[in-house]
Amino acid sequence: MTNELVSGHPAIEITQYFEDGDSVVAEGAVRQQLATGAWMDVRFLDVFRFRGEQVAEKRSYCVTSDAFAVSAADE
């Protein structure tokens, strides 16, 4: 998660973690400073399926914090 559009490395926090058989689900948040100085906040949910010790499948669901913003007109 490093390139010319971002500054430094992201802060990643896992808030919940579940295991069931060959599946693991991780929920969390990422905070990354952009090259412009603004910050990007993203919530994520990653689903991993394992075959033995190796990841056989990964699905990621992400949403930026502005997707949840509510303006005074919406209240």
All heavy atoms as a GROMACS GRO file, in nm:
protein
  582
    1MET      N    1   0.082  -0.118   0.000
    1MET     CA    2   0.000   0.000   0.000
    1MET      C    3   0.086   0.124   0.000
    1MET      O    4   0.058   0.221   0.068
    1MET     CB    5  -0.094  -0.002   0.120
    1MET     CG    6  -0.196  -0.114   0.113
    1MET     SD    7  -0.307  -0.128   0.253
    1MET     CE    8  -0.386   0.028   0.257
    2THR      N    9   0.192   0.118  -0.073
    2THR     CA   10   0.276   0.236  -0.088
    2THR      C   11   0.294   0.266  -0.236
    2THR      O   12   0.316   0.177  -0.317
    2THR     CB   13   0.414   0.217  -0.022
    2THR    OG1   14   0.479   0.106  -0.082
    2THR    CG2   15   0.402   0.193   0.127
    3ASN      N   16   0.278   0.393  -0.271
    3ASN     CA   17   0.303   0.441  -0.407
    3ASN      C   18   0.310   0.592  -0.403
    3ASN      O   19   0.308   0.652  -0.294
    3ASN     CB   20   0.196   0.390  -0.506
    3ASN     CG   21   0.056   0.434  -0.470
    3ASN    OD1   22   0.033   0.551  -0.440
    3ASN    ND2   23  -0.039   0.342  -0.472
    4GLU      N   24   0.316   0.657  -0.519
    4GLU     CA   25   0.333   0.803  -0.522
    4GLU      C   26   0.209   0.879  -0.476
    4GLU      O   27   0.216   1.000  -0.451
    4GLU     CB   28   0.374   0.849  -0.663
    4GLU     CG   29   0.267   0.828  -0.770
    4GLU     CD   30   0.261   0.688  -0.828
    4GLU    OE1   31   0.346   0.603  -0.793
    4GLU    OE2   32   0.169   0.663  -0.907
    5LEU      N   33   0.095   0.813  -0.461
    5LEU     CA   34  -0.029   0.879  -0.418
    5LEU      C   35  -0.045   0.884  -0.266
    5LEU      O   36  -0.134   0.952  -0.216
    5LEU     CB   37  -0.150   0.811  -0.480
    5LEU     CG   38  -0.154   0.809  -0.633
    5LEU    CD1   39  -0.274   0.730  -0.682
    5LEU    CD2   40  -0.154   0.950  -0.689
    6VAL      N   41   0.040   0.810  -0.193
    6VAL     CA   42   0.028   0.804  -0.048
    6VAL      C   43   0.160   0.845   0.017
    6VAL      O   44   0.264   0.846  -0.046
    6VAL     CB   45  -0.015   0.664   0.001
    6VAL    CG1   46  -0.151   0.628  -0.054
    6VAL    CG2   47   0.088   0.559  -0.034
    7SER      N   48   0.152   0.875   0.146
    7SER     CA   49   0.269   0.913   0.223
    7SER      C   50   0.289   0.812   0.336
    7SER      O   51   0.198   0.790   0.416
    7SER     CB   52   0.248   1.054   0.281
    7SER     OG   53   0.357   1.091   0.362
    8GLY      N   54   0.404   0.752   0.342
    8GLY     CA   55   0.434   0.658   0.450
    8GLY      C   56   0.359   0.527   0.435
    8GLY      O   57   0.316   0.489   0.327
    9HIS      N   58   0.342   0.460   0.548
    9HIS     CA   59   0.277   0.330   0.550
    9HIS      C   60   0.143   0.340   0.623
    9HIS      O   61   0.127   0.423   0.713
    9HIS     CB   62   0.366   0.227   0.621
    9HIS     CG   63   0.493   0.201   0.547
    9HIS    ND1   64   0.500   0.118   0.439
    9HIS    CD2   65   0.619   0.250   0.566
    9HIS    CE1   66   0.624   0.115   0.393
    9HIS    NE2   67   0.698   0.196   0.468
   10PRO      N   68   0.047   0.256   0.587
   10PRO     CA   69  -0.084   0.263   0.652
   10PRO      C   70  -0.080   0.206   0.793
   10PRO      O   71   0.001   0.119   0.825
   10PRO     CB   72  -0.171   0.175   0.562
   10PRO     CG   73  -0.076   0.076   0.505
   10PRO     CD   74   0.053   0.152   0.485
   11ALA      N   75  -0.171   0.256   0.876
   11ALA     CA   76  -0.193   0.198   1.009
   11ALA      C   77  -0.311   0.102   0.993
   11ALA      O   78  -0.419   0.142   0.949
   11ALA     CB   79  -0.226   0.306   1.110
   12ILE      N   80  -0.290  -0.026   1.025
   12ILE     CA   81  -0.393  -0.128   1.008
   12ILE      C   82  -0.429  -0.184   1.145
   12ILE      O   83  -0.341  -0.222   1.222
   12ILE     CB   84  -0.344  -0.241   0.916
   12ILE    CG1   85  -0.306  -0.184   0.779
   12ILE    CG2   86  -0.450  -0.349   0.903
   12ILE    CD1   87  -0.238  -0.282   0.687
   13GLU      N   88  -0.560  -0.186   1.174
   13GLU     CA   89  -0.608  -0.239   1.301
   13GLU      C   90  -0.712  -0.348   1.274
   13GLU      O   91  -0.809  -0.325   1.203
   13GLU     CB   92  -0.673  -0.128   1.383
   13GLU     CG   93  -0.733  -0.177   1.513
   13GLU     CD   94  -0.812  -0.070   1.586
   13GLU    OE1   95  -0.832   0.039   1.532
   13GLU    OE2   96  -0.855  -0.099   1.699
   14ILE      N   97  -0.688  -0.466   1.328
   14ILE     CA   98  -0.786  -0.575   1.321
   14ILE      C   99  -0.878  -0.560   1.442
   14ILE      O  100  -0.831  -0.560   1.556
   14ILE     CB  101  -0.717  -0.713   1.323
   14ILE    CG1  102  -0.615  -0.726   1.210
   14ILE    CG2  103  -0.821  -0.825   1.318
   14ILE    CD1  104  -0.672  -0.722   1.072
   15THR      N  105  -1.009  -0.546   1.418
   15THR     CA  106  -1.102  -0.527   1.528
   15THR      C  107  -1.174  -0.656   1.568
   15THR      O  108  -1.216  -0.670   1.682
   15THR     CB  109  -1.206  -0.418   1.494
   15THR    OG1  110  -1.271  -0.454   1.371
   15THR    CG2  111  -1.139  -0.283   1.480
   16GLN      N  112  -1.190  -0.748   1.472
   16GLN     CA  113  -1.250  -0.878   1.501
   16GLN      C  114  -1.186  -0.982   1.411
   16GLN      O  115  -1.147  -0.952   1.298
   16GLN     CB  116  -1.401  -0.877   1.476
   16GLN     CG  117  -1.478  -0.792   1.573
   16GLN     CD  118  -1.628  -0.816   1.558
   16GLN    OE1  119  -1.676  -0.924   1.588
   16GLN    NE2  120  -1.698  -0.714   1.510
   17TYR      N  121  -1.181  -1.105   1.462
   17TYR     CA  122  -1.115  -1.214   1.390
   17TYR      C  123  -1.191  -1.342   1.423
   17TYR      O  124  -1.215  -1.372   1.539
   17TYR     CB  125  -0.971  -1.221   1.439
   17TYR     CG  126  -0.886  -1.328   1.379
   17TYR    CD1  127  -0.815  -1.306   1.262
   17TYR    CD2  128  -0.872  -1.452   1.441
   17TYR    CE1  129  -0.735  -1.403   1.207
   17TYR    CE2  130  -0.793  -1.550   1.387
   17TYR     CZ  131  -0.725  -1.526   1.270
   17TYR     OH  132  -0.646  -1.623   1.216
   18PHE      N  133  -1.234  -1.414   1.319
   18PHE     CA  134  -1.309  -1.538   1.339
   18PHE      C  135  -1.247  -1.651   1.258
   18PHE      O  136  -1.204  -1.629   1.145
   18PHE     CB  137  -1.455  -1.523   1.293
   18PHE     CG  138  -1.528  -1.410   1.358
   18PHE    CD1  139  -1.538  -1.287   1.296
   18PHE    CD2  140  -1.587  -1.427   1.482
   18PHE    CE1  141  -1.606  -1.182   1.354
   18PHE    CE2  142  -1.655  -1.322   1.542
   18PHE     CZ  143  -1.664  -1.200   1.478
   19GLU      N  144  -1.244  -1.769   1.316
   19GLU     CA  145  -1.199  -1.889   1.244
   19GLU      C  146  -1.309  -1.994   1.251
   19GLU      O  147  -1.373  -2.011   1.354
   19GLU     CB  148  -1.074  -1.948   1.310
   19GLU     CG  149  -0.950  -1.864   1.295
   19GLU     CD  150  -0.829  -1.934   1.356
   19GLU    OE1  151  -0.809  -2.053   1.327
   19GLU    OE2  152  -0.758  -1.867   1.431
   20ASP      N  153  -1.331  -2.063   1.139
   20ASP     CA  154  -1.426  -2.173   1.136
   20ASP      C  155  -1.378  -2.272   1.031
   20ASP      O  156  -1.388  -2.244   0.911
   20ASP     CB  157  -1.566  -2.123   1.104
   20ASP     CG  158  -1.670  -2.235   1.106
   20ASP    OD1  159  -1.647  -2.336   1.175
   20ASP    OD2  160  -1.773  -2.221   1.038
   21GLY      N  161  -1.324  -2.384   1.076
   21GLY     CA  162  -1.272  -2.483   0.982
   21GLY      C  163  -1.160  -2.425   0.898
   21GLY      O  164  -1.061  -2.376   0.950
   22ASP      N  165  -1.180  -2.427   0.766
   22ASP     CA  166  -1.076  -2.376   0.675
   22ASP      C  167  -1.100  -2.230   0.636
   22ASP      O  168  -1.040  -2.180   0.541
   22ASP     CB  169  -1.068  -2.463   0.550
   22ASP     CG  170  -1.196  -2.460   0.466
   22ASP    OD1  171  -1.296  -2.403   0.512
   22ASP    OD2  172  -1.194  -2.516   0.354
   23SER      N  173  -1.185  -2.160   0.710
   23SER     CA  174  -1.216  -2.020   0.679
   23SER      C  175  -1.174  -1.927   0.794
   23SER      O  176  -1.190  -1.961   0.910
   23SER     CB  177  -1.366  -2.002   0.655
   23SER     OG  178  -1.406  -2.078   0.545
   24VAL      N  179  -1.124  -1.810   0.757
   24VAL     CA  180  -1.088  -1.706   0.852
   24VAL      C  181  -1.147  -1.575   0.802
   24VAL      O  182  -1.137  -1.543   0.683
   24VAL     CB  183  -0.934  -1.692   0.865
   24VAL    CG1  184  -0.897  -1.573   0.951
   24VAL    CG2  185  -0.873  -1.819   0.920
   25VAL      N  186  -1.209  -1.499   0.892
   25VAL     CA  187  -1.264  -1.368   0.859
   25VAL      C  188  -1.196  -1.265   0.949
   25VAL      O  189  -1.190  -1.282   1.070
   25VAL     CB  190  -1.417  -1.364   0.882
   25VAL    CG1  191  -1.471  -1.226   0.852
   25VAL    CG2  192  -1.486  -1.469   0.795
   26ALA      N  193  -1.145  -1.159   0.888
   26ALA     CA  194  -1.082  -1.050   0.964
   26ALA      C  195  -1.153  -0.920   0.929
   26ALA      O  196  -1.172  -0.887   0.812
   26ALA     CB  197  -0.934  -1.039   0.928
   27GLU      N  198  -1.193  -0.846   1.034
   27GLU     CA  199  -1.257  -0.716   1.016
   27GLU      C  200  -1.165  -0.611   1.076
   27GLU      O  201  -1.102  -0.635   1.179
   27GLU     CB  202  -1.392  -0.713   1.088
   27GLU     CG  203  -1.462  -0.580   1.078
   27GLU     CD  204  -1.591  -0.577   1.159
   27GLU    OE1  205  -1.613  -0.665   1.243
   27GLU    OE2  206  -1.668  -0.483   1.137
   28GLY      N  207  -1.158  -0.495   1.013
   28GLY     CA  208  -1.071  -0.393   1.069
   28GLY      C  209  -1.079  -0.260   0.998
   28GLY      O  210  -1.172  -0.232   0.923
   29ALA      N  211  -0.978  -0.177   1.026
   29ALA     CA  212  -0.973  -0.042   0.972
   29ALA      C  213  -0.831  -0.010   0.926
   29ALA      O  214  -0.734  -0.059   0.983
   29ALA     CB  215  -1.016   0.058   1.079
   30VAL      N  216  -0.824   0.072   0.823
   30VAL     CA  217  -0.696   0.120   0.770
   30VAL      C  218  -0.701   0.272   0.767
   30VAL      O  219  -0.801   0.331   0.725
   30VAL     CB  220  -0.671   0.066   0.627
   30VAL    CG1  221  -0.543   0.124   0.569
   30VAL    CG2  222  -0.667  -0.085   0.625
   31ARG      N  223  -0.594   0.334   0.812
   31ARG     CA  224  -0.581   0.481   0.803
   31ARG      C  225  -0.451   0.508   0.729
   31ARG      O  226  -0.344   0.461   0.768
   31ARG     CB  227  -0.579   0.543   0.941
   31ARG     CG  228  -0.574   0.695   0.939
   31ARG     CD  229  -0.616   0.750   1.076
   31ARG     NE  230  -0.597   0.893   1.088
   31ARG     CZ  231  -0.680   0.986   1.042
   31ARG    NH1  232  -0.788   0.950   0.979
   31ARG    NH2  233  -0.656   1.114   1.059
   32GLN      N  234  -0.461   0.586   0.620
   32GLN     CA  235  -0.344   0.614   0.535
   32GLN      C  236  -0.341   0.761   0.499
   32GLN      O  237  -0.444   0.817   0.458
   32GLN     CB  238  -0.356   0.531   0.406
   32GLN     CG  239  -0.250   0.561   0.302
   32GLN     CD  240  -0.115   0.503   0.335
   32GLN    OE1  241  -0.104   0.383   0.352
   32GLN    NE2  242  -0.013   0.585   0.345
   33GLN      N  243  -0.224   0.824   0.516
   33GLN     CA  244  -0.211   0.963   0.473
   33GLN      C  245  -0.182   0.965   0.324
   33GLN      O  246  -0.098   0.889   0.273
   33GLN     CB  247  -0.101   1.035   0.548
   33GLN     CG  248  -0.098   1.183   0.517
   33GLN     CD  249  -0.004   1.262   0.605
   33GLN    OE1  250   0.090   1.208   0.660
   33GLN    NE2  251  -0.031   1.390   0.618
   34LEU      N  252  -0.252   1.052   0.252
   34LEU     CA  253  -0.231   1.069   0.110
   34LEU      C  254  -0.119   1.168   0.084
   34LEU      O  255  -0.083   1.246   0.173
   34LEU     CB  256  -0.361   1.117   0.044
   34LEU     CG  257  -0.483   1.027   0.066
   34LEU    CD1  258  -0.606   1.091   0.004
   34LEU    CD2  259  -0.459   0.888   0.010
   35ALA      N  260  -0.064   1.166  -0.036
   35ALA     CA  261   0.045   1.258  -0.072
   35ALA      C  262   0.000   1.404  -0.061
   35ALA      O  263   0.082   1.493  -0.038
   35ALA     CB  264   0.094   1.227  -0.212
   36THR      N  265  -0.129   1.430  -0.073
   36THR     CA  266  -0.182   1.566  -0.063
   36THR      C  267  -0.186   1.616   0.081
   36THR      O  268  -0.211   1.733   0.105
   36THR     CB  269  -0.327   1.571  -0.118
   36THR    OG1  270  -0.409   1.486  -0.036
   36THR    CG2  271  -0.334   1.529  -0.262
   37GLY      N  272  -0.167   1.525   0.177
   37GLY     CA  273  -0.175   1.560   0.318
   37GLY      C  274  -0.306   1.518   0.382
   37GLY      O  275  -0.318   1.512   0.504
   38ALA      N  276  -0.408   1.491   0.299
   38ALA     CA  277  -0.537   1.445   0.350
   38ALA      C  278  -0.522   1.301   0.401
   38ALA      O  279  -0.424   1.232   0.370
   38ALA     CB  280  -0.642   1.451   0.240
   39TRP      N  281  -0.621   1.256   0.477
   39TRP     CA  282  -0.620   1.120   0.530
   39TRP      C  283  -0.732   1.039   0.466
   39TRP      O  284  -0.840   1.091   0.438
   39TRP     CB  285  -0.638   1.121   0.681
   39TRP     CG  286  -0.517   1.170   0.752
   39TRP    CD1  287  -0.487   1.299   0.782
   39TRP    CD2  288  -0.408   1.091   0.797
   39TRP    NE1  289  -0.365   1.306   0.845
   39TRP    CE2  290  -0.315   1.180   0.856
   39TRP    CE3  291  -0.379   0.956   0.795
   39TRP    CZ2  292  -0.195   1.136   0.911
   39TRP    CZ3  293  -0.260   0.912   0.851
   39TRP    CH2  294  -0.169   1.002   0.909
   40MET      N  295  -0.706   0.912   0.446
   40MET     CA  296  -0.806   0.819   0.394
   40MET      C  297  -0.832   0.714   0.501
   40MET      O  298  -0.739   0.654   0.555
   40MET     CB  299  -0.753   0.750   0.267
   40MET     CG  300  -0.848   0.646   0.213
   40MET     SD  301  -0.787   0.569   0.061
   40MET     CE  302  -0.640   0.486   0.119
   41ASP      N  303  -0.959   0.696   0.537
   41ASP     CA  304  -0.999   0.595   0.634
   41ASP      C  305  -1.086   0.492   0.565
   41ASP      O  306  -1.183   0.528   0.497
   41ASP     CB  307  -1.077   0.660   0.749
   41ASP     CG  308  -0.989   0.754   0.830
   41ASP    OD1  309  -0.891   0.705   0.888
   41ASP    OD2  310  -1.019   0.875   0.834
   42VAL      N  311  -1.052   0.366   0.582
   42VAL     CA  312  -1.122   0.257   0.517
   42VAL      C  313  -1.153   0.149   0.619
   42VAL      O  314  -1.068   0.115   0.701
   42VAL     CB  315  -1.036   0.197   0.402
   42VAL    CG1  316  -1.105   0.078   0.338
   42VAL    CG2  317  -1.003   0.302   0.299
   43ARG      N  318  -1.276   0.097   0.616
   43ARG     CA  319  -1.314  -0.021   0.694
   43ARG      C  320  -1.309  -0.139   0.598
   43ARG      O  321  -1.341  -0.125   0.480
   43ARG     CB  322  -1.454  -0.006   0.751
   43ARG     CG  323  -1.474   0.112   0.842
   43ARG     CD  324  -1.416   0.095   0.979
   43ARG     NE  325  -1.473  -0.025   1.040
   43ARG     CZ  326  -1.427  -0.080   1.152
   43ARG    NH1  327  -1.326  -0.026   1.214
   43ARG    NH2  328  -1.481  -0.188   1.201
   44PHE      N  329  -1.268  -0.256   0.648
   44PHE     CA  330  -1.258  -0.372   0.560
   44PHE      C  331  -1.305  -0.499   0.630
   44PHE      O  332  -1.310  -0.508   0.752
   44PHE     CB  333  -1.116  -0.390   0.509
   44PHE     CG  334  -1.018  -0.432   0.616
   44PHE    CD1  335  -1.001  -0.565   0.648
   44PHE    CD2  336  -0.946  -0.337   0.686
   44PHE    CE1  337  -0.911  -0.604   0.747
   44PHE    CE2  338  -0.857  -0.374   0.785
   44PHE     CZ  339  -0.840  -0.508   0.816
   45LEU      N  340  -1.338  -0.596   0.546
   45LEU     CA  341  -1.369  -0.730   0.591
   45LEU      C  342  -1.304  -0.823   0.489
   45LEU      O  343  -1.334  -0.815   0.370
   45LEU     CB  344  -1.520  -0.754   0.594
   45LEU     CG  345  -1.557  -0.889   0.652
   45LEU    CD1  346  -1.605  -0.870   0.795
   45LEU    CD2  347  -1.663  -0.955   0.570
   46ASP      N  348  -1.210  -0.905   0.533
   46ASP     CA  349  -1.141  -1.000   0.446
   46ASP      C  350  -1.182  -1.141   0.483
   46ASP      O  351  -1.184  -1.176   0.602
   46ASP     CB  352  -0.988  -0.988   0.459
   46ASP     CG  353  -0.934  -0.861   0.396
   46ASP    OD1  354  -1.004  -0.800   0.314
   46ASP    OD2  355  -0.820  -0.824   0.428
   47VAL      N  356  -1.214  -1.221   0.383
   47VAL     CA  357  -1.251  -1.361   0.403
   47VAL      C  358  -1.145  -1.446   0.334
   47VAL      O  359  -1.120  -1.430   0.214
   47VAL     CB  360  -1.390  -1.391   0.343
   47VAL    CG1  361  -1.427  -1.537   0.365
   47VAL    CG2  362  -1.495  -1.298   0.402
   48PHE      N  363  -1.082  -1.535   0.411
   48PHE     CA  364  -0.979  -1.624   0.358
   48PHE      C  365  -1.029  -1.768   0.366
   48PHE      O  366  -1.086  -1.808   0.467
   48PHE     CB  367  -0.850  -1.615   0.442
   48PHE     CG  368  -0.788  -1.479   0.444
   48PHE    CD1  369  -0.825  -1.386   0.540
   48PHE    CD2  370  -0.693  -1.444   0.351
   48PHE    CE1  371  -0.768  -1.260   0.545
   48PHE    CE2  372  -0.634  -1.318   0.355
   48PHE     CZ  373  -0.671  -1.226   0.452
   49ARG      N  374  -1.004  -1.846   0.262
   49ARG     CA  375  -1.029  -1.990   0.264
   49ARG      C  376  -0.894  -2.057   0.244
   49ARG      O  377  -0.818  -2.022   0.154
   49ARG     CB  378  -1.122  -2.031   0.151
   49ARG     CG  379  -1.262  -1.978   0.166
   49ARG     CD  380  -1.354  -2.086   0.222
   49ARG     NE  381  -1.478  -2.028   0.273
   49ARG     CZ  382  -1.588  -2.014   0.203
   49ARG    NH1  383  -1.590  -2.053   0.079
   49ARG    NH2  384  -1.695  -1.962   0.259
   50PHE      N  385  -0.865  -2.151   0.330
   50PHE     CA  386  -0.736  -2.220   0.326
   50PHE      C  387  -0.750  -2.361   0.269
   50PHE      O  388  -0.852  -2.426   0.288
   50PHE     CB  389  -0.676  -2.229   0.466
   50PHE     CG  390  -0.623  -2.097   0.516
   50PHE    CD1  391  -0.708  -2.005   0.576
   50PHE    CD2  392  -0.489  -2.065   0.502
   50PHE    CE1  393  -0.660  -1.884   0.621
   50PHE    CE2  394  -0.440  -1.945   0.546
   50PHE     CZ  395  -0.526  -1.853   0.606
   51ARG      N  396  -0.648  -2.405   0.204
   51ARG     CA  397  -0.630  -2.543   0.162
   51ARG      C  398  -0.497  -2.585   0.223
   51ARG      O  399  -0.392  -2.545   0.176
   51ARG     CB  400  -0.629  -2.554   0.011
   51ARG     CG  401  -0.634  -2.697  -0.039
   51ARG     CD  402  -0.654  -2.706  -0.190
   51ARG     NE  403  -0.778  -2.641  -0.231
   51ARG     CZ  404  -0.785  -2.544  -0.323
   51ARG    NH1  405  -0.676  -2.500  -0.382
   51ARG    NH2  406  -0.901  -2.490  -0.355
   52GLY      N  407  -0.506  -2.656   0.333
   52GLY     CA  408  -0.384  -2.689   0.408
   52GLY      C  409  -0.332  -2.561   0.472
   52GLY      O  410  -0.404  -2.488   0.537
   53GLU      N  411  -0.205  -2.533   0.451
   53GLU     CA  412  -0.140  -2.414   0.507
   53GLU      C  413  -0.143  -2.294   0.412
   53GLU      O  414  -0.093  -2.188   0.446
   53GLU     CB  415   0.006  -2.446   0.542
   53GLU     CG  416   0.022  -2.550   0.652
   53GLU     CD  417  -0.021  -2.497   0.787
   53GLU    OE1  418   0.014  -2.382   0.820
   53GLU    OE2  419  -0.090  -2.571   0.860
   54GLN      N  420  -0.201  -2.311   0.292
   54GLN     CA  421  -0.197  -2.205   0.192
   54GLN      C  422  -0.335  -2.143   0.172
   54GLN      O  423  -0.438  -2.211   0.181
   54GLN     CB  424  -0.146  -2.258   0.058
   54GLN     CG  425  -0.003  -2.305   0.066
   54GLN     CD  426   0.049  -2.347  -0.070
   54GLN    OE1  427  -0.027  -2.364  -0.164
   54GLN    NE2  428   0.180  -2.362  -0.080
   55VAL      N  429  -0.336  -2.013   0.143
   55VAL     CA  430  -0.460  -1.943   0.111
   55VAL      C  431  -0.504  -1.986  -0.028
   55VAL      O  432  -0.431  -1.970  -0.126
   55VAL     CB  433  -0.442  -1.789   0.116
   55VAL    CG1  434  -0.568  -1.718   0.071
   55VAL    CG2  435  -0.401  -1.745   0.256
   56ALA      N  436  -0.624  -2.042  -0.036
   56ALA     CA  437  -0.678  -2.087  -0.165
   56ALA      C  438  -0.769  -1.981  -0.227
   56ALA      O  439  -0.787  -1.978  -0.349
   56ALA     CB  440  -0.756  -2.217  -0.146
   57GLU      N  441  -0.828  -1.896  -0.143
   57GLU     CA  442  -0.919  -1.792  -0.191
   57GLU      C  443  -0.920  -1.677  -0.091
   57GLU      O  444  -0.912  -1.699   0.029
   57GLU     CB  445  -1.059  -1.850  -0.202
   57GLU     CG  446  -1.165  -1.755  -0.250
   57GLU     CD  447  -1.304  -1.817  -0.251
   57GLU    OE1  448  -1.320  -1.936  -0.221
   57GLU    OE2  449  -1.399  -1.742  -0.280
   58LYS      N  450  -0.931  -1.554  -0.144
   58LYS     CA  451  -0.943  -1.436  -0.058
   58LYS      C  452  -1.044  -1.342  -0.120
   58LYS      O  453  -1.039  -1.314  -0.239
   58LYS     CB  454  -0.810  -1.364  -0.044
   58LYS     CG  455  -0.822  -1.239   0.043
   58LYS     CD  456  -0.696  -1.156   0.043
   58LYS     CE  457  -0.720  -1.031   0.125
   58LYS     NZ  458  -0.668  -0.913   0.062
   59ARG      N  459  -1.136  -1.296  -0.037
   59ARG     CA  460  -1.234  -1.194  -0.079
   59ARG      C  461  -1.218  -1.075   0.014
   59ARG      O  462  -1.206  -1.092   0.134
   59ARG     CB  463  -1.376  -1.246  -0.067
   59ARG     CG  464  -1.406  -1.358  -0.160
   59ARG     CD  465  -1.549  -1.399  -0.147
   59ARG     NE  466  -1.565  -1.534  -0.196
   59ARG     CZ  467  -1.670  -1.609  -0.174
   59ARG    NH1  468  -1.768  -1.563  -0.099
   59ARG    NH2  469  -1.677  -1.729  -0.223
   60SER      N  470  -1.221  -0.955  -0.043
   60SER     CA  471  -1.207  -0.833   0.037
   60SER      C  472  -1.325  -0.740   0.009
   60SER      O  473  -1.364  -0.721  -0.105
   60SER     CB  474  -1.078  -0.758   0.002
   60SER     OG  475  -0.967  -0.833   0.041
   61TYR      N  476  -1.378  -0.686   0.117
   61TYR     CA  477  -1.487  -0.589   0.109
   61TYR      C  478  -1.440  -0.464   0.182
   61TYR      O  479  -1.401  -0.472   0.298
   61TYR     CB  480  -1.613  -0.646   0.174
   61TYR     CG  481  -1.654  -0.777   0.113
   61TYR    CD1  482  -1.609  -0.897   0.167
   61TYR    CD2  483  -1.737  -0.780   0.001
   61TYR    CE1  484  -1.646  -1.019   0.110
   61TYR    CE2  485  -1.774  -0.902  -0.056
   61TYR     CZ  486  -1.728  -1.020  -0.001
   61TYR     OH  487  -1.764  -1.141  -0.057
   62CYS      N  488  -1.440  -0.350   0.112
   62CYS     CA  489  -1.390  -0.226   0.170
   62CYS      C  490  -1.489  -0.112   0.147
   62CYS      O  491  -1.556  -0.109   0.045
   62CYS     CB  492  -1.258  -0.186   0.105
   62CYS     SG  493  -1.128  -0.308   0.121
   63VAL      N  494  -1.492  -0.021   0.243
   63VAL     CA  495  -1.574   0.099   0.228
   63VAL      C  496  -1.501   0.214   0.295
   63VAL      O  497  -1.443   0.199   0.402
   63VAL     CB  498  -1.715   0.078   0.288
   63VAL    CG1  499  -1.711   0.053   0.437
   63VAL    CG2  500  -1.805   0.194   0.255
   64THR      N  501  -1.499   0.330   0.228
   64THR     CA  502  -1.434   0.447   0.286
   64THR      C  503  -1.526   0.512   0.387
   64THR      O  504  -1.648   0.498   0.380
   64THR     CB  505  -1.397   0.550   0.177
   64THR    OG1  506  -1.515   0.589   0.109
   64THR    CG2  507  -1.296   0.493   0.079
   65SER      N  508  -1.469   0.584   0.481
   65SER     CA  509  -1.548   0.645   0.588
   65SER      C  510  -1.646   0.748   0.534
   65SER      O  511  -1.752   0.769   0.593
   65SER     CB  512  -1.458   0.708   0.693
   65SER     OG  513  -1.378   0.809   0.634
   66ASP      N  514  -1.617   0.812   0.421
   66ASP     CA  515  -1.710   0.912   0.368
   66ASP      C  516  -1.838   0.849   0.315
   66ASP      O  517  -1.939   0.917   0.296
   66ASP     CB  518  -1.644   1.002   0.263
   66ASP     CG  519  -1.593   0.926   0.143
   66ASP    OD1  520  -1.590   0.801   0.145
   66ASP    OD2  521  -1.553   0.991   0.046
   67ALA      N  522  -1.839   0.718   0.296
   67ALA     CA  523  -1.961   0.649   0.253
   67ALA      C  524  -2.067   0.653   0.364
   67ALA      O  525  -2.185   0.638   0.338
   67ALA     CB  526  -1.931   0.505   0.216
   68PHE      N  527  -2.024   0.675   0.488
   68PHE     CA  528  -2.114   0.680   0.602
   68PHE      C  529  -2.147   0.823   0.645
   68PHE      O  530  -2.221   0.844   0.739
   68PHE     CB  531  -2.056   0.605   0.721
   68PHE     CG  532  -2.042   0.459   0.695
   68PHE    CD1  533  -1.916   0.404   0.675
   68PHE    CD2  534  -2.153   0.378   0.689
   68PHE    CE1  535  -1.904   0.268   0.650
   68PHE    CE2  536  -2.140   0.242   0.665
   68PHE     CZ  537  -2.017   0.186   0.645
   69ALA      N  538  -2.090   0.921   0.578
   69ALA     CA  539  -2.112   1.061   0.616
   69ALA      C  540  -2.258   1.099   0.596
   69ALA      O  541  -2.320   1.064   0.497
   69ALA     CB  542  -2.022   1.153   0.534
   70VAL      N  543  -2.312   1.170   0.693
   70VAL     CA  544  -2.450   1.215   0.686
   70VAL      C  545  -2.449   1.367   0.696
   70VAL      O  546  -2.394   1.423   0.792
   70VAL     CB  547  -2.535   1.155   0.802
   70VAL    CG1  548  -2.676   1.211   0.799
   70VAL    CG2  549  -2.534   1.004   0.793
   71SER      N  550  -2.507   1.431   0.598
   71SER     CA  551  -2.513   1.578   0.604
   71SER      C  552  -2.632   1.621   0.688
   71SER      O  553  -2.724   1.543   0.713
   71SER     CB  554  -2.524   1.636   0.462
   71SER     OG  555  -2.651   1.606   0.408
   72ALA      N  556  -2.635   1.746   0.730
   72ALA     CA  557  -2.744   1.798   0.810
   72ALA      C  558  -2.876   1.785   0.736
   72ALA      O  559  -2.980   1.764   0.796
   72ALA     CB  560  -2.716   1.943   0.847
   73ALA      N  561  -2.875   1.794   0.604
   73ALA     CA  562  -2.998   1.782   0.524
   73ALA      C  563  -3.055   1.641   0.529
   73ALA      O  564  -3.173   1.621   0.508
   73ALA     CB  565  -2.971   1.824   0.381
   74ASP      N  566  -2.969   1.541   0.552
   74ASP     CA  567  -3.014   1.401   0.555
   74ASP      C  568  -3.070   1.360   0.689
   74ASP      O  569  -3.133   1.256   0.701
   74ASP     CB  570  -2.897   1.308   0.520
   74ASP     CG  571  -2.850   1.326   0.376
   74ASP    OD1  572  -2.932   1.370   0.293
   74ASP    OD2  573  -2.732   1.296   0.349
   75GLU      N  574  -3.049   1.438   0.792
   75GLU     CA  575  -3.091   1.400   0.928
   75GLU      C  576  -3.239   1.421   0.951
   75GLU      O  577  -3.304   1.498   0.894
   75GLU     CB  578  -3.009   1.475   1.031
   75GLU     CG  579  -2.865   1.434   1.027
   75GLU     CD  580  -2.782   1.510   1.128
   75GLU    OE1  581  -2.831   1.599   1.200
   75GLU    OE2  582  -2.663   1.481   1.136
   0.00000   0.00000   0.00000
